[in-house]
Amino acid sequence: ALARRDWNPTSPNAENALVPPCVEFSSCGGVQMQDISQDSIIFFFCPKASEAEFVEEALLKSESALEDKLQLTIFVNPLLVDMGVTGFGLAGRMLRERLIDNLMPTYYLRTLAWGALTRIYPNQFTVWQEDENSDDGYRMIKSMERLPSNPEVEDIYDIENGFASDPEKQQG
């Protein structure tokens, strides 16, 4: 939704099809000062909960094969926890402890019916609500150090909009 709003490449007006100011490009070129020939990057694109065992196995194999060489692992839109597949029980909890809890989300975007949940490392996770009175169309309603669960995100929205009371303020 944000991309459609800010970037309209199919616009008949060429000026509207330009890259919007919220999109930045950067070069990684320049002089290499270190030997990077032994470094590796592993990409996982949209891994699902049903593939979690394969992902974990691939990570363990690459770690043991690469030993002390630099390894960067990137997950793009992972959905490794799905209660319908991993379940609420011991298997799901163990998967989270072994694999997911050790990951650090650096860029995170989850669209919501009423806003978005974002993170751009090293900043905190932020919950945004659509706001037609805001210049950008969104306003931040909460900032957190950790990724909030789905119920927490809905509670943040409900508290902000007066549908629920804030338990932190009630404890006084």
C-alpha positions in Angstrom: 0.0 0.0 0.0 2.8 2.4 0.9 4.6 1.6 -2.4 1.5 2.2 -4.4 0.9 5.5 -2.7 4.4 6.8 -3.1 5.5 5.3 -6.3 3.3 5.3 -9.4 5.4 3.9 -12.3 2.3 3.5 -14.5 1.2 7.1 -14.3 0.5 8.7 -17.7 2.2 11.8 -16.3 6.0 11.2 -16.4 6.6 13.5 -13.4 4.5 11.3 -11.2 6.4 8.2 -12.3 9.7 9.4 -10.9 11.3 7.7 -7.8 9.7 9.3 -4.8 11.9 11.1 -2.2 11.3 8.3 0.4 13.3 5.8 -1.8 17.0 6.0 -1.6 19.7 4.2 -3.6 23.3 3.7 -2.6 26.5 2.4 -4.1 28.5 -0.4 -2.6 31.4 0.3 -4.9 34.8 1.7 -3.9 38.1 0.3 -2.9 38.0 -3.0 -1.0 40.5 -2.9 1.9 39.9 -6.5 3.0 39.9 -9.9 1.3 36.2 -10.9 0.9 36.8 -13.9 -1.4 36.0 -16.3 1.4 32.9 -14.5 2.7 29.4 -15.9 1.9 25.9 -14.7 1.9 22.9 -17.1 2.2 19.5 -15.9 1.1 16.2 -17.5 2.1 13.3 -16.0 0.2 9.9 -16.4 1.8 10.6 -19.6 3.8 7.4 -21.1 5.2 6.8 -22.9 8.5 6.6 -26.2 6.6 10.2 -25.5 5.4 11.6 -24.6 8.9 13.4 -27.9 9.3 15.1 -27.5 5.9 16.1 -23.9 6.8 17.5 -25.0 10.1 19.5 -27.8 8.5 20.9 -25.6 5.8 22.0 -23.0 8.4 23.8 -25.7 10.5 25.5 -27.2 7.4 26.7 -23.8 6.2 28.0 -22.8 9.7 30.0 -26.0 10.0 31.3 -25.8 6.5 32.3 -22.2 6.7 33.8 -22.4 10.2 35.3 -19.0 11.0 34.7 -17.3 7.7 32.2 -14.4 7.6 28.7 -15.5 6.8 25.7 -13.3 6.4 22.2 -14.9 6.4 19.3 -12.9 5.0 15.7 -13.9 5.3 13.2 -12.1 3.1 9.6 -12.2 4.3 10.0 -15.3 6.5 6.9 -17.0 7.8 8.7 -19.7 9.9 6.1 -19.8 12.7 2.5 -20.7 11.7 0.5 -22.2 14.5 -1.3 -24.4 12.0 2.0 -26.0 11.1 4.3 -25.6 14.1 1.6 -25.6 16.7 1.4 -24.0 20.1 3.1 -26.8 21.9 6.7 -28.0 22.5 7.6 -28.3 18.8 6.7 -24.7 18.0 8.4 -23.4 21.1 11.6 -25.4 20.4 11.7 -24.1 16.8 11.4 -20.5 18.1 14.2 -21.1 20.6 16.6 -22.8 18.2 16.1 -20.8 15.1 13.9 -17.7 15.3 14.9 -16.2 18.7 18.5 -16.0 17.5 17.7 -13.9 14.5 17.8 -10.1 14.5 15.3 -8.3 12.3 17.1 -5.4 10.7 14.3 -4.4 8.3 10.8 -5.3 9.1 7.5 -4.3 7.4 4.1 -5.8 8.2 1.1 -4.2 6.7 -2.0 -4.1 8.9 -5.7 -3.3 8.0 -5.3 0.0 9.8 -1.5 0.7 9.5 1.9 -0.9 9.6 4.5 -2.4 11.9 8.1 -1.4 10.9 11.7 -1.5 11.9 14.9 -0.1 10.4 17.9 -1.3 12.4 19.2 0.1 14.8 15.9 1.9 15.5 13.1 0.3 17.5 10.0 -1.4 16.1 7.3 1.1 15.5 3.6 0.7 15.1 1.9 3.2 12.7 -1.7 4.0 12.2 -3.2 5.6 9.1 -4.0 9.2 9.7 -5.4 11.4 7.0 -4.5 14.5 8.9 -0.8 13.6 8.9 1.4 14.8 6.1 2.7 11.3 5.4 -0.7 9.7 5.9 0.5 7.8 9.0 1.4 8.6 12.5 3.4 6.5 14.9 1.4 5.3 17.9 4.0 3.1 19.7 7.8 2.4 19.6 9.1 -0.8 21.2 12.6 -2.5 21.6 11.3 -5.9 20.6 9.0 -7.3 18.0 5.5 -7.3 19.4 3.2 -10.3 19.1 0.0 -10.1 17.0 -2.2 -9.6 20.1 0.1 -6.9 21.4 -0.1 -5.0 18.1 -3.9 -5.2 18.2 -3.9 -4.1 21.9 -1.7 -1.1 21.0 -4.3 -0.1 18.3 -7.2 -0.6 20.7 -5.6 1.4 23.5 -4.7 4.3 21.1 -8.2 4.5 19.8 -10.0 4.1 23.2 -11.3 0.6 22.6 -9.4 -0.7 25.6 -7.6 0.8 28.6 -3.8 0.8 29.0 -2.9 -1.6 31.8 0.4 0.3 32.4 -1.5 3.5 33.2 -3.9 1.7 35.5 -1.0 0.4 37.7 -0.1 4.0 38.3 
